[in-house]
C-alpha cells in the first residue's frame, strides 16, 4: 500500500513539474492547431465517406516526417511516430467521421475565442489534434520510448459501429500497451468504462394505397407514434443503470401527404449486458405487438451491439488522468462511453476517452468550440502519453 | 485575327497553370531563396471580422511557419467599424489603416486605395493580393499565384481563375467568370484588346505581381482596378507578362444585381478612359459619373442615383515618399 501511495505522489510531482512547460509550448502551437482544424475539418467526412479526410491527415503525417503512414481498406488513416525502443505502442485514436453529409457547407469560422462549424467538436478537433501532436512533441523535445500510433478512425458513428477501429485491431500486428480516445468535448471527461449498448432502427411502412384512401389514422408517423408509446411502457431498472435514447426520427415527405415511411433511431445503454439483452427482447416484443395491431410493416434492425467493460477506477491510468486534470484545475467527470473505448476494452487494452475543450450547440451546423480550454485539453493528452510511456500507468 | 487566336492558344498552353503544379512547396521555397525574393501578402479589408481570422491563421501557420513562402502578412483596412483589425492582429498579421499610410496624400475611398498603398507599406519583391471574404480559404490561394513568378523570371503578373461549373455535359465545361465578366469585360476586351480575352477571369480579386510592375502602373481606387491593371500591364509588357492559375473552387458572398451594376459602371469608366488614351475610341463629351438605377416602391418607380467616380492614384514610383523609402534615385 505504501509503495502505491509513494508512486502516486512521485507521479503527481512529475506531472506538476512538467505541465507548465507543456502548456507554454501548446499555446505557441495555436496557429498550427487551428490551421489543421481548418484544413481537415472542412473536408466532408460523413460516416462511410471518410477517405478524403483521412488521406489529408496522413499527408500531414508524412509532411511531419512520420515514416509509416497508411490508409487501410476501411479508410482509417494511420501514422506511426517511432519510439526510441519501440517494443510496444501507444494508440491515440480520434474518429474522423461526422454526421454531416457532403452537401452541407463545411466552412469553419474562426474568432480569437471560438471556432464554429459543422462537426468541429465531434470530432474535427480530435483529428486536428492528431495532426498537431507530432509538432508539439518535437517542440517539447520529447522522445518517447514506445511507438505512438496516431489513428483517424473511420466508420465510428451510427451504423459505422466503430468498424474502422475494430478492423485495425483485428488486423494490426503491433502490441498495444494502452489506448487514448480523443474527443473534441467535453474537457474534464474521463471515460474508463464502456457501457453495454444496443443501437438500431425501427422502420414503419404503410402500403401505398393507404396514402390516398380514407380519413383515418393510416400514416407511418402515426404507427411510429404508437411504437414510441409502447417503448415508453418498457420498465427501465434503476440498478443496474439503464436508458433508452430515442435519438433520431424521420418520416414523410410533405405536410399534406400521409407518410408512407417513418424511422426511429434508438440506443439502449446499460451497465449490465443482461439488462441490455432484456430491453432488446422487450423492444422486439413491442414491435411484434404494434405490428399485429396495425398490420403495418414494422421492422427492427440492430446494427451495433457492445458489452459493458472497462478498467477500474483505481487503475493507474485513471488515477494519472485524474491527477493531471487536478493539476490543471479541472474537476474530473466520469462518464461511461459507448464509442471507440469499447473496441479497445474488448481487446483487453487499457484505455480512456478524454475530451479536449468546451462546446455549445453540439451536432448542429453552428457547433462551437472554445479555443482557450483546448490548451489544457492538449496538455492533458501530452501528460498522459508521458505517463503511459514512462510506465506510470501500468497496472502491477 | 488568326494571329491573335494563335497567340492566345499558345499563351493558354504555356501560361495557364493549376495550383497542383506548385504542390511541392519545399522546392518552391528553395527556388525563392536562390533568387533572393521576398514575398508579401496583402489582404485588403473593410468589415471582415467573420472571415479574416481564418485567412490569417491559415496563411501564417502554413506559409510562414511551416513553409516560409511568405515574408509578411499585412491587412490594410479602409476603416472597418467591426473587429477586423483586432482579430487579424490577434492571429499575427501586421495591420494598417489605409489612412495612416502616406497621410500627406489624404484619403480616397475604395479597395484600390488599399492595394496601391500596400506597394509603399510592404517590403516584398512580389506582392500577393487575396480578398478577405473567401470562405473556403486554403494555402493554394497564395502558392498557386506566387509559383509562376518564382519559377519564371519573364512572368510579371499572375491572375487567379476559378472553377464555377453551372452544368457539365460530355466533359465540356464552360470556364467563365462572373456575370460582369461575361456581359461586360469579355465583350469589350474582345472588341478592343482581343488578346486579353485569354485571361479567363479578368476581374478575380486574387493576383500576384512583381514590385517593379506595380510601382509603374496607376491604380483606379474603385471598381476599375483589375481592368486597368490588365490593360496597362498588357500595353507595357504584352501578353507574355501574364500567367493565370486555376485555384479550383472559391466560395464567397454573392453580390446583388444592383451592386454588379455599380461595378460595371465603374469598370466601363476606367475602360473608356484607357481606350481613349490609347486611341481606341473617341469619347466626344464628358461622361456622366452618375449611375441611374430603379426601385419600385408601392406602385411607383423611384430613381436611385449613385455617383461613381473612378478616381485614380498615379504610379507609386512617382511618389516622393516611396522613392525615398526604397532608395530610388531622384
Interface residues (C-beta under 8 A of the other chain):
Chain A: X31 X32 X34 X35 X38 X39 X42 X63 X105 X107 X108 X109 X110 X111 X112
Chain B: X49 X50 X51 X53 X54 X57 X58 X60 X61 X62 X65 X66 X86 X87 X90 X91 X92 X135 X136 X137 X138 X251
